[in-house]
Amino acid sequence: MNVTRVSGPGARPGWRRDRRCAALLCLALLGAALGAQAADPAGTRHCAKPLVQLLPTTPAASIRRGDVLLQADRISYRQGEDLFIAEGNVLLRDDDSLDILGDSARLNLSTRDGEITGARFYRPADGSQGRAARLRLQGGTRIELVETNFTSCDPEDPDWELVAGNILLDNATHQGHAEDVVLRFKGVPLLYLPYMRFPIGDARLTGFLFPSLGTTVETGTELRVPYYWNIAPNMDATFTPRWMSKRGTMLETEFRYLTPRHGGKLFLTWLPEDDLSGEERGELRWTHSASLARGWSAGIDFATVSDDNYLEDFGGNLASTSITHLEQLAQLVYTSREWTVTTRLQGYKTLSGAIPYRRLPQISFARRTLERPNRFNFLFSGELVRFDHPTDVPVGQRVDLQPGISYPLYTPGAWLTPKLVLRHTAYQLERVGPGQPDAPTRSLPVVSIDSGLVFERNFDWGQRALVQTLEPRVKYLYIPERDQSQLPNFDTTELTPTLFQLFRDYSFTGADRVAAANRITAALNSRILDPRNGRELLVAGIGQAFEFNPRPGEPSTSNLFAELHGQPTLDWDLGLRVEWNPRTDEAETITTRLRYRDAHNNAFFLRYRFLRDEVKNWEVGGLWRINARWQLIGLRQYDLINDRDTETIYGFQYDSCCWGLRLVRREYIADELGGSNNAILLELNLKGLSSFGDQKRIGRLLERGILP
């Protein structure tokens, strides 16, 4: 069996070739070579004291050659063989990176050959250490340990230890070999391997990774056993058989590649026959980015699944099961000092809901004009796109052009930007209904005058000198009314209104619909800044739009929008967004968040979201250390409209100086009908060796839900 260390694509195996004693460095990296070591949240804490504390304070004999130090009770030297013979309390140290103690030693420090009996080794960097009946140095590039054990715990009473009959570390090939390997935890054998091969340092090696075990309602008990293939320094693949007690064995394949101009990842899953449905199931995702000639770049983002219920059955969270469409995109981008041109092919795999139009192709362009103050700025953007659809609905081409001009005026503390844009949109349609035009057009001017003032004042808050700004902003926008009933609707949706959205020229995405406007938008913003570093401690704003010619039945004033964001200290972060309807004197939307996170990775958050008649939920969670070793994990999302929990997570982390344990139970709504799923995730981290269990899944879960 091979144990493999995996780094990112393109990471080249590296090794420090040390002329002093490369084999000793090889042993110093033994702890890292055997697997990924997780960070200690409480800081670096060693279980055992350095071995040198066991030696006499003043050695009887000492020899130093370069950065290699040899000490012992008695040292003799054979000049003809350049051989040092050391006896009693032997210490061999290489540049403070590794300490080796022994009963006796025979060493040739020139050729780096020798043997130490009754050896104990200690690595100061992480406190890992072990014993070997004999430790042989071979030419400065190889080291052999006979009848050895290794641990990062107290060697007198280790919680875990790795015992091997023989270990060979080869600096030339960056590989280690071990025979008769037994891993014990709390005295219980966890793993036996007659043979194991592993990488040394950052080198990557083809072989098996440590397995993971978990359970969910949808799939039952799961066992993953990854196999890593180190194809090249810039290319690798991982094949993971995923055994599920309820559904069978799925093969998950991930292929990664990186070249000076290209990089990407291909992910493929295949289940020959689902034990529950009897069907073949699978998923394909491909992301690719390329830097071509100067100014040219390309990208691919393609995803598809075998059936509409695949993500619901195998996705593992509500976010995955909520996906209604999978994007299939390929694009080519050209960027120069003045222009950006994008050519795009875009389609979708529809899982639920309406089938969107495909863009085959879309060519969009925009003049990249930096806003030059106190002079005319010429603007131009547009697109040419062909819309296609698998059903019998209107399709065709659309051309949208937006030439314009602006003249921004700036003075210290004030600005004014008048702008004029002529928007022309033309269609060439097919499959239109009787009496419908096949070449409709729409042209309209877009006139705006945007202005603002900036006032500042200095004030003291306790012992801190701060700056407060007051920034009123007023914008006038005029877009005439046009009859758009003859135009198709290929890709237009209404934008969610926010304080920022009030100042946009268009309230729809896409070019099929342009809302008429004859309004003034006014807002008042204020910021509190730290003048030492310019950091925004607090930002607040409130704004509203006033329509001069409202449509029949529509109000002349918009809802009132207010926002508050702040980070008064590095630990605290808060935010509030409110949309208030002054006609009903009620809130339409409310979004709040409060988050705390300190340097010890303690975190707490509270979120609330309200969207009238649609969403009303709250979420609270955190990860909190109750003492040096125990940390609690918790999250709860509650749907107030349906009176139910949508996701609940609780568990704990235990962290000692040489091992850690994470146990998490998760229950969540798995589909829109309210069906629930639950999972139990377990990770055992043997520091200095590796982790067993659902390390990646627990990490992603905490990052997504508890440590946002």
N, C-alpha and C positions, 0 to 999 in steps of 0.2 A: 504494500500500500504506500502511496505517496501522499505526503502532507504538503500543501501548496500555499505559498503566500501570493496574494493577488494584488497588483497595483493597477492604476488606471491605464487605459490604452496609450501606447506611445511611451510609457515609462521604461527607460532602458535600464537593464540590470547594471547596477553600479557596485564597485568594490574598491575600497581604499587599499592600494598595494603598499604595504608598510615594509620598508627595508629592514626595520629593527626586528620585528618578530611577528610576521603575518599570521602564524599559527596561533599565537596567543590572542590576537585580535579575532581570529576565527572562533575561538572558544568564548571570547567576550560577547560575541553576538549570538551565542547559542540560544539564549532566552528569546530573542526576537526571531530567530530562524524557525523555531518550532510553531509559530503562529502569531496572529495579531494580538497585541496587548491592548486592552481597553484602558482609557484614562481613569485615573483615580480621582473622583470628584473632590475628595477631601485633601488632595495634594499627595505628593510622593511620601509614602510611609513604608518603611522597611520593617520586616518582621524580626529580623535577627541583627545583632551587632556585627560590624566588620570583623573578619577573622583575625586581622592584625592585632586586635585587642587581646587575643589569646597568647600573643608572643611576649617575650621579655621586653621591657622598655628599652634596654640597651643591648643590641645583639653582640654576640661574641666576635663574629666575623662578618664582614660586609664587602661586597664587590659590586661596582657599577660599570657597565659598558654601554655607552650611549644612554638610552632611556630605560634600559633593562637593569633591574636591581636584584641581586642575589644576596640573601642573608641566611645565616645558620649558626649553630653552636660551634661547628668546626667545618672549615673548608680547606681542602687540599687541591693542588693543581699539578697536573701532568703536562709539562710544557711541550713535549714531543707530540702529544695527541691533542693539545689545546683542550684538555678535559678538566672540568671542575667537578670534584666529588664533595658533596655537602651532606652533613649528617646532623640530625637533631634540630627541631624547630626551623625547618627550611621555609623560606619565603622567596618566591619569585614574582616580581611585579614588573609589569610593562606599562610605563607612562601613566600610572594611576588608573588605567582602564580595566585591569584585571589583577587580582591577587590569587596566587596559588600557594598553598601551604602543603607540606609533606613531611614524612619521617626522614626520607633520604632522597638524594637526587644525584644523577650523573648527567652533566650537561656540557655540550660543546656550543658555546655562545657564538662561535664564528659560523658554523654550519647550521645552527639551530636544530641540532639533533640531541636527543637525550631522553631520560626517563625519570619520573618522580613516583615514588611508591607512597602509599597511604595518603593520596592527594586529597585536598579540599580546595575548592575554587570559589571565589566570591567576586561578583561584579558590582562595584560601588554605584553604578548608574541607576540600577533598579533593585539592588539588594538580592538578586537571584544568586543561588549558590548550590553546591552539590559535593559529592564525594566520588572518588574513583580509587579502586585498589591499585591501579597503575595508570599513569598518564604519560603517553609517549609522544615526543615531538619528532617530526620527520621532515627534515630539510626546510623548515620554516614555512611550509605550505600545507602540511598535513598534521593533524593531531588525532591521536587515538586514545579513547578512554575505555578501560576494561572494568567490568563490574561497577557500574556507575549509577548514581541517582541524581536527580535535578529537581529543585523546587524554588519557589520564591517565598516560602513560608519559613518559620523557625525550623532549622534542620533537626533540632533535638525532638521536636514533636510536630511534624508537618501535617497540615490539613490535606495537602495533596502533594504527590511526588511522582515523578516519572522515573521508572527503574528500567535499565537496559543492560543486557549482557555485554554489549560492545557498541561503541559509537565512534564513527570515523568522520572527521570534518576535513573537507578538501577545499582549500582556498583557491586552488587553480581552477577547479570546475564550479566553484560556488555551490557545492552540494554537500549534504550530510547524509550519512547512512547509519542506521541503527538496527540492531538485531535483538530479538527476544524482549520486546518493549511491553511494559505493563504500566498502565496509568491507574493510580489509586487515589481515591478521594474519601477522606475520613476513614481510612483503612479498608474501604470496599473497592475491589478492582472494577473499574469502569470500562477498560478497554485493554485488549491484548492484541499485539501484532507481531507475527514472527519476523517481519522485516518492514522497515519504514525508510523512505527517502524524503528529504526535505530541503528547501532552499536555504542558503546562508545570506544574511543581510537582506537587501532589497531585491535580490534576484528572484525571478519567477520561475516556477517549475511545474511541468505537467504532472497532474496527479489528482487524487481525491481531496476534496475539502471536507471539513467536519460536517456531519449531518445535522439536521434540525428536525424537531418533533413538535407537533401541535394538534389541535382538534377544533373543528367547527361543526355547526349543525348541518350545513349544506353538503360538506364533503366528508364528514366523519373524522376519524384519526388520520393525520397526515404525517408522512415521513419523506423528507427530502435528503438525497445523497448527491451533492454536486460533484462533478468531475471537471477539472480545469485543464484546458489545452493551451499551452504557451506556444502558439504558432510561430511568432516572431516578436522581436522587441516592440513592434508597433501594432501587433495584431494578436488577439486571443479569442477564445470561445469557452463557454461554460455549458455543459450538458447536465441537466438536473432531472433525474427520474423522480417524479412526485407521486408517491403511492397514497391513494385515498381509499379508506375502507368502504365508503359508500359508492364510489364511482369508478374505481379502477386505477390504473397507472398511466399518468400523463408524462410526456417528455417535454421539458422546458429547455429551450436552447437560446443562448444569448451570444451573439458574435459582435465583437468590437474591433474597430480598425482606425488608424490614424496615420496620415502621411503629411508631408509639408503643406499640401493644399487641400486635402480631403480628410474627412472624419465622419464617423457615424456609428450607429448601433442597429443591429437587426435582432428582434426578439420574436421567437416562434414557439408556440405550444401545440401539442398534438395528442389527443386522446383517441385511440383507434375505435373504442366503443365504450360509451358511457353506460355503466351498469344500471343506472336508473332509467335513462331514456332509450338506450340501445342505439344511439346515434354516434357518429363520428363528430368530435368537437375540436375546436382549435382557434388560435388567434395569431395574427401576424401584425407586427409593428416595425416600421423602418423609418429611422431618422437619419438624414445625411446632410452635411453642409460642405460646401466647396468654395475655395478661393481660387478663381481662375486667373485670367490675365488681369492686368492693372485696371481696377475699377469694376471688375466683373465678379459676381458671386452667384452661387446657386444653392438651392436647398430642396429637400424632399421630406415630407412628413406624411407617411401613409399608414393607415390602420384599418384592419378589417377583422371580423370574427365569423365563425361558421354559422351562427344563428343569433336571433334577437335576444335570447335569454342567457347567452354565454357569460356576460359580465355579471348578471344577477347571480348565477350559480358559482362563478369562480373569481369574481372581482374582489370580494372580501370587504367591501365597505359601501356605505350609502352613496358616496360620491361617484363610485364606479357604476352602480346600478341606476343612478339618476341620469347617466349619459344617454341622450336620445340620438345623437349622430356622431359618427367617427369621421374625422376629416381625412381627405386624400388629396394632398397638395404637392405640386412641383412648381418651382418658380426660378426665374433667372433675373438678376438685378444688375443694373449698370448705374454707377454713381460717379459723377464728375464734380468739378467745383460748382457748376451751375445747374446740373440736372440730375434727377433720379428717375430711372425708367425701370418698371417692373413688369415682367411677362409671367403670367400665372396660369396654370391649369389646376382647377379645383373642383372636386366632387365630394360626395359624402356617402358613407354607408349608413342607411337609416335603420335605427333599431326600433323607434316608436315615434309617433307624431307624423306631421306632414313631411313630404319629400321635398327638400329644397332644390332650387335650380343649380345646375352645374355651370361653371364658367370655363368655356372651351373655345378660345382662351380669353384672358383679360390682359390688356396692356394699359397700364396707368403710368402717368408721368407728371412731374412737378418741377417747376423751376426753383432751385435752391437759392433763394435770395435772402441774404442777411439784411435785416432791417437797418437801413442807413438813415440816421436822424437828419431832419431838416433838408430833405431832398426827396424827389420822386423815386418810388420803388415800383418796378413793373412786376406783376404777378402773372403766373400762368400755370394751370394744372388741368388735368383731364384724364379721360379713360376711353378706351374702345374695348367692348366686351361682347362676346357671343354667349347667349344663354341657351342651355339645352335642358330637356326634361324627359324622363322615360315615359310619361303619360301624355294623353292627348290634350295638352294645354298650349296656349300661345308661347312661341319661342322666337328668337331672333337676335338682332344686333342692337346695341345701344352705344351712342356716342355722346359723351358729356364733356363740354369744354368750359373752362372758367378763366378767361383773361381778366386782368384787373390792374388797378393802380392804387397806391397809397402814398401819403405824404406825412410821415410821423414828425411831430414837433416835440422837442424835449427841452426842458429847462430844469435847473436844480429844484427838485421838489414838485414838479408838475409835468404832465405829458398829455398830448392830444393827437389822435391818429384818425384822420378821415380816410375812408377807403371806398372804392367803387369797383364792383365785380359784375361782369355780364355773364350770366350762366345760360348756356344753350345746350339743350338735350334733344337728340333726334333718334328715332327708332326705325328699324326695318324689320317688320314682323312677319311671321308665318303662322298658319293654323289659327287665324283670328276668326271670330264669329261673324255671322251675316250682319252687314251694315257697319262693322267696325273698321276703322282705318288701319291700313297696314304700314303707313309711314307717318305717324304723328310726330309732332315737334312741340317744344316749349322753350320760350326765351323770356328771360326776365332779368331786371337789374337788381343787385343787392347793394344797398347803400348803408354805410354805418359810420358813426362818429364815436370813437371810444376815448374816454378822458379819465384822468385821475390826479389826485394830489397825495403827497406824502409829507406828514408832519412827524417830527421826532421830539422827544423830551427825555432827559436823563433823570433818574430817580434812584433812591437807595432802598433796598429791601433787606433789613437787618444789616449785615456786614457786606452785602453785595451791591455793587453799582450796576444798574441795569439801564436798558434803553427801551422805551415804548414808542411805537409808531401808531399813527392814526391815518388810515388810507381810504378816503372816500373815492368811489369810482362810479361813473355814470356813462352809459352807452345808449346811443340811439340807433335803431335798426329799422330799415324800411325795405320790405319785399312786397311787391304788388300781388294782388290776388290773380290766380290763373286757374282756368278750368282744366283739371287733370283727370277727369273721369274717363277720357279716351286713352289714357296711358296705362300700360301694364304695370304690375307690381312684381318685379323679379326678386329684389333683395332688400326692400326697404322695411325698416322697423322703427318704431318711435323710441327715442333715447329716454333713459330714466332721468327724470328731472332732479337736478342738484343745484347747489349754489354756483358751482362752476359752469354747469350747463346753461344757466340763465344768460351767460355772456357769449354763447356760441351763436353763429349765424344761422345754423340749421338745427332743427329739432328732430330730424330723421337721419338714419344712416342710409347710404345709397343715394341714387339720383332720381328715383322714380317719383318721389314726393318731396315737395318743398312747401313748407307752411308759410302762408302770408303773415306779414308782420308790419306793424306801424307802432312801435313801442319804445319806451324808455325803461332801461333796467338800471336800478340804483343799488349799491351795496356799500357797506361800511366794514372795513377790516381793521384789525389791530393786532400787532405783534409785540411780544416781549422778548428782547434779545439779550444775550450775554455778550457785552462788547469785547471780552477777552478772546473769544473764539468764534463769535458770530452765530452761535447755536441758538435756535429758536426754542425758547422755553414754553411759550404759549402762543397760539394763533387762534383768533376768534373772528367770525364774520357773520353778517346778516344781510339779506338782500331780497328784493322783490321786483317784479316787472309790472309795468303799467301800459295797457294797450289803449291806443287812441280810437281805433275802429274795431271793436270786438265783433265777432260773428254773432248772429242772433242766438240768444240763449246761453251765450258764454259770458263769463264775468270780465270786467275791464281790468281787473288786477289778478295777478297770479297768486299762488300760495306763497307764504312767507318761508324762506329757507334760512336756517341758522346752523353754523358749524363751530365746533370747538375742538382743538387738538393741542396736546401739550405733552412735554416731557420735562417736568420741573426738576427732576434729578435723573441720573443715569439709570436708576432702578425702576422708576415709575413712568408709565405711559398711559394716557387717557384720551378718549375721543367721544364726541357727541355730534350726531346729525339729526336735525328735526325739520320736517316739512309740516307747516301749520296752515290749516284752512281757516282764514279769518271770517268766512261766511258762516261756517258751522261752529266756529270756535272750538275745533277739535284737531288733533294731530292726525295726519295722513300716514306719515312714516316716522319712526324713531329708531335710531341705531346708536347704541352706546357700547363702550368698552372701557375696561379698567384692568391694567396689567402691571404686575410687579415681578421683577426678576433680578436677583442679586448675583454677586460674584461667585457665590457658592452653588449656583445653579438651582437655588430655591425659586420657585415660580408660583404665582397665583394670578388667576384672571377671572373676570366676570364680564359677560356679554349679554346684551338684550337686543332683540330685533322685533320691530312691529311694522307691519304693512297692512293697512286696513282691509279687512275681509279676506286676507290671503295668508299672512304669516304673523305669528305671535309666539315667540319662543325665547327662552333664556338658557344660558350655558355658564356653568361654573366649574372650575377645575384647578388643579395645581399639583405640584411635586414638591414636597416639603421634607426637609431633614429634621428628624426629631432628636437624634443624637449623632455621635460620630459615625455610627454604622448603619442605622436604620433610616430609611426615607420612604414616605408614603406617597402613593400615586392615586389620583382620583379625577374623574371627569363625569359630569352629568349634563346632558342636553334634554330639555323638556319642551314639548309642544303644548302650549296652553290652549290652542284651538281644539285639538283632538284629545287633550287631557291624557297624554302618554309620554313616556320617555322615548326619545329617538336614539340615544346612545348613552351607555353607561360603561365606565371603565374604572376599575379599582384594583389595587395591587400594592406591591411593596418592592423596594430594592434593599438588599443587604450588602454591605461593603466592608470587608476586612482588609488587612494589609496585603493579603496574597490571593484572595478569591472574592467573588461577588455573585449574588443571585438576584434575578428579577423574575417575579411571578405576576402576571397580569391576566385578569379576566375581563372580557369585553362582550357586551350585548348591544345589538344595534338593529334598527329597522333595515331590512335587506331589500325591500321593494316598495313600490308606491301603494300597494294594497295593505301594507302594515305588517307583512310577514317578518318575523324576527329571526336573527341568527346570533349565535354566541360562540366565543372562542376562548380557549385557555392557552396562553403563551408563556413559555418558560425559557430562561436563559441562565446557564451556569458559566461564569467567566473565571477561568483559572489564570490569574495574572502571570505574565511571563510565558504562558503557553498558548492558550487559545480559548475561544468561547464555544459552547455547545448549546444548541437550541435555536430559538427564533430571534437572534440578535438583530437582523435587518428589519424584520417586521415590527418588533418592539420599538426600535429606533425610529422608524418612519411613523409609527403610531404616536409616539411622544412628540415628535417634531410637528406633526400635523395638528394634533388636538390639544396638547398640553403645553408645548413650548413654541407657540407661534411667533 
